[in-house]
Amino acid sequence: MQDLRWRVFWVLFFLLLLCLAVWPIAGPKTALALFALGVTAYLLSHLYWLEKLILWLKNPQPASIPLGSGVWEDVFASLYQELRRQTTSQTQLSSALERFQRAAGALPDGMVLLNNHDQIEWCNLTAETQLGLSHEQDAGQPIAYLVRQTEFLAYLQGHDYSEPLKLKSARNPEVTLEIQLVPFGDNQKLLLCRDISPLEKLETMRRDFVANVSHELRTPLTVVGGFLETLEDMDAGMPETTRHYFHLMQEQTSRMRRLVDDLLTLSRLESSPHAIQEAEINVPVMLRMVLTEGQSLSGSHHRLTLEADESLNLTGASEELHSAFANLVTNAIRYTPDGGEIQLSWYRRGGEAVFSVRDTGIGIEPQHLGRLTERFYRVDSSRSRATGGTGLGLSIVKHILTRHQARLEVESELGKGSVFSVVFPADRIVSI
C-alpha cells in the first residue's frame, strides 16, 4: 500500500516538474493548463480502471481479470493472487467437507445437523432410513415437522438433553431408537440416532429369564424350607452336630428365598411402565412404620430414632417408596455394629424434600461409592453374606427413585459411618 502511494506521488511530482520547466518558456497560464490537463488525464485513467474493476467484481473469474497499467497493474495482480488463494482454500474446504460427509455417511448411527431454529441442515443415509428423512427434500425443514412423535417433541422442547430418549420408530413399531441431542456452536444441535432393537430384545429376554427362573425356584425353596423347619424342630435325640447342619441349611434356604424375592421385585420394576400410580403419601406415618420394622429387625441391638417434618408429604407409589426407605434402613442396621446409632430424618432442603438415613457403621471407602447401586456389587462379599444381604437392595432403591424422579446421595467415611439421602424434586412435594 505504501509503495502505491509513492508511485502516485512520483507521477504527480514529475508532472509538476514538467510544468515548472514549461513555465519560463510558454508562460504561467500554459504551464497551469498543462498541469490541469495532466492531472485530469491521470484521474480519468484511474476512473477507467476503477470501472473495469467494478465490472469484473460482478463476475470475479481469474481468467477475466484485467491486466491494468501503472498502479492498477499491481492492484489487479494482488487481486489475482488473493483469488487464487481463496480458490485453493475453497477447494480444500470442499474436499474436507466431502470427506466428512462420506465418513459420517458410513457411520452405523444416524446423524442430523440442526441449526438454531431446529431446522435440518444435513443428515446421513442412516438417519434418512431410521427417521424417514430425505437430505435433498427436507433440508431447511424443522425437524418437529418430520419427526412428530409426542415423546420426541417434548424432548426437543424440554432442552434437557443429558439423557437419551428411547423412541419407537414411526416407520416400524418393532424398531426401538435411542435419540440423543448434543448442543454445540451457536444454539445448534447434533441429533444422534441409534437402533437399539437387538439390545432391547436381549434385555427383555434377560428380564423374562430372571422372572421365570425366580418363579420356578420359589416353590421348591418353600418346600425345602418347610421340611428343614420340621426336621429342625423334631426332638428325637438328634445329635447337636446334625441339628447345627440343619440350622445352616435353613439359613441358606432363607437367604435364597430373600434373593428370589428381590429378583422378582427388581424384574417387576424393570418391566413395569415408567409411569406410576400417583397418590398422596403421608410420609411421616410411613416412616414411623419403617422405624418399627427396623427396630424389630435390630432386636434392640441398635438405637433407632426418627425426626420427621409432619407438614411434608409426597405424591408417588406408596408401596414402592416404603420398600426403598425400608431397604436403606435395613442396610444401615446390617452394617452397623451392635450398640450403634441409626437416625432417620425427613425434612426440607431448599425447594426439595429429603429422606436421610445416618448410621455409625463401618463406612464405605470412596472408590466403592459410585458402584453401590449395581446389581450384586459388594464392598465386602464375606460380610455381606454374613449379614444376609442379597446384593440387590440398592439396585431396587435406584429403580424406585428413578421412577419418582428422585436421586440417591451417599456420604461415607471408613470407620465413621454413612449417610444415605433420597432427594425428591419440588413438584412431588405436598405441604399440609
TARA-V315509 format. One record per backbone hydrogen bond with DSSP energy under -0.5 kcal/mol. NH is the residue of the N-H (numbers start at 1). CO is the residue of the C=O. Records with the same first field share a line. If there is no record, write none. Layout:
BEGIN
NH = CO / CO
END
This chain:
BEGIN
5 = 1
6 = 2
7 = 3
8 = 4
9 = 5
10 = 6
11 = 7
12 = 8
13 = 9
14 = 10
15 = 11
16 = 12
17 = 13
18 = 14
19 = 15
20 = 16
21 = 17
22 = 18
23 = 19
24 = 20
25 = 22
26 = 22
27 = 22 / 23
31 = 27
32 = 28
33 = 29
34 = 30
35 = 31
36 = 32
37 = 33
38 = 34
39 = 35
40 = 36
41 = 37
42 = 38
43 = 39
44 = 40
45 = 41
46 = 42
47 = 43
48 = 44
49 = 45
50 = 46
51 = 47
52 = 48
53 = 49
54 = 50
55 = 51
56 = 52
57 = 53
58 = 54 / 55
59 = 56
60 = 57
61 = 59
64 = 61
65 = 62
72 = 69
73 = 70
74 = 70
75 = 71
76 = 72
77 = 73
78 = 74
79 = 75
80 = 76
81 = 77
82 = 78
83 = 79
84 = 80
85 = 81
86 = 82
87 = 83
88 = 84
89 = 85
90 = 86
91 = 87
92 = 88
93 = 89
94 = 90
95 = 91
96 = 92
97 = 93
98 = 94
99 = 95
100 = 96
101 = 97
102 = 98
103 = 99
104 = 100
105 = 101
106 = 102
107 = 104
110 = 193
112 = 191
113 = 122
114 = 112 / 189
115 = 119
118 = 115
120 = 141
121 = 113
122 = 113
124 = 111
128 = 124
129 = 125
130 = 126
131 = 127
132 = 128
133 = 127 / 128
138 = 134
139 = 135
140 = 120
141 = 138
143 = 118
145 = 142
146 = 142 / 143
147 = 143
148 = 146
153 = 149
154 = 150
155 = 151
156 = 152
157 = 153
158 = 154
159 = 155
161 = 159
165 = 179
167 = 177
169 = 172 / 175
175 = 172
177 = 167
178 = 194
179 = 165 / 177
180 = 192
182 = 190
183 = 181
184 = 188
187 = 185
188 = 184
189 = 114
190 = 182
191 = 112 / 189
192 = 180 / 190
193 = 110
194 = 178
196 = 176 / 194
200 = 196
201 = 197
202 = 198
203 = 199
204 = 200
205 = 201
206 = 202
207 = 203
208 = 204
209 = 205
210 = 206
211 = 207
212 = 208
213 = 209
214 = 210
215 = 211
216 = 212
217 = 213
218 = 214
219 = 215
220 = 216
221 = 217
222 = 218
223 = 219
224 = 220
225 = 221
226 = 222
227 = 223
228 = 224
229 = 225
230 = 226
231 = 227
232 = 228
233 = 229
234 = 230
236 = 234
243 = 239
244 = 240
245 = 241
246 = 242
247 = 243
248 = 244
249 = 245
250 = 246
251 = 247
252 = 248
253 = 249
254 = 250
255 = 251
256 = 252
257 = 253
258 = 254
259 = 255
260 = 256
261 = 257
262 = 258
263 = 259
264 = 260
265 = 261
266 = 262
267 = 263
268 = 264
269 = 265
270 = 266
271 = 267
272 = 268
278 = 276
279 = 316
281 = 314
283 = 281
286 = 282
287 = 283
288 = 284
289 = 285
290 = 286
291 = 287
292 = 288
293 = 289
294 = 290
295 = 291
296 = 292
297 = 293
298 = 294
299 = 295
300 = 295
301 = 298
303 = 340
304 = 302
305 = 342
307 = 344
309 = 346
310 = 308
312 = 309
313 = 311 / 430
314 = 281
315 = 428
316 = 279
318 = 316
321 = 317
322 = 318
323 = 319
324 = 320
325 = 321
326 = 322
327 = 323
328 = 324
329 = 325
330 = 326
331 = 327
332 = 328
333 = 329
334 = 330
335 = 331
336 = 333
337 = 335
339 = 301
340 = 337
342 = 303
343 = 358
344 = 305 / 342
345 = 356
346 = 307
347 = 354
349 = 352
352 = 349
353 = 424
354 = 347
355 = 422
356 = 345 / 354
357 = 420
358 = 343
359 = 418
360 = 341
362 = 335
368 = 365
369 = 365 / 366
371 = 368
372 = 369
374 = 371
376 = 391
377 = 374 / 391
384 = 380
385 = 381
386 = 382
387 = 383
388 = 385
389 = 384
396 = 392
397 = 393
398 = 394
399 = 395
400 = 396
401 = 397
402 = 398
403 = 399
404 = 400 / 401
405 = 402
406 = 401
407 = 423
409 = 407 / 421
411 = 419
413 = 417
415 = 362
416 = 413
417 = 413
419 = 411
420 = 357
421 = 409 / 419
422 = 355
423 = 407 / 421
424 = 353 / 422
428 = 425
429 = 426
430 = 313
432 = 311
END
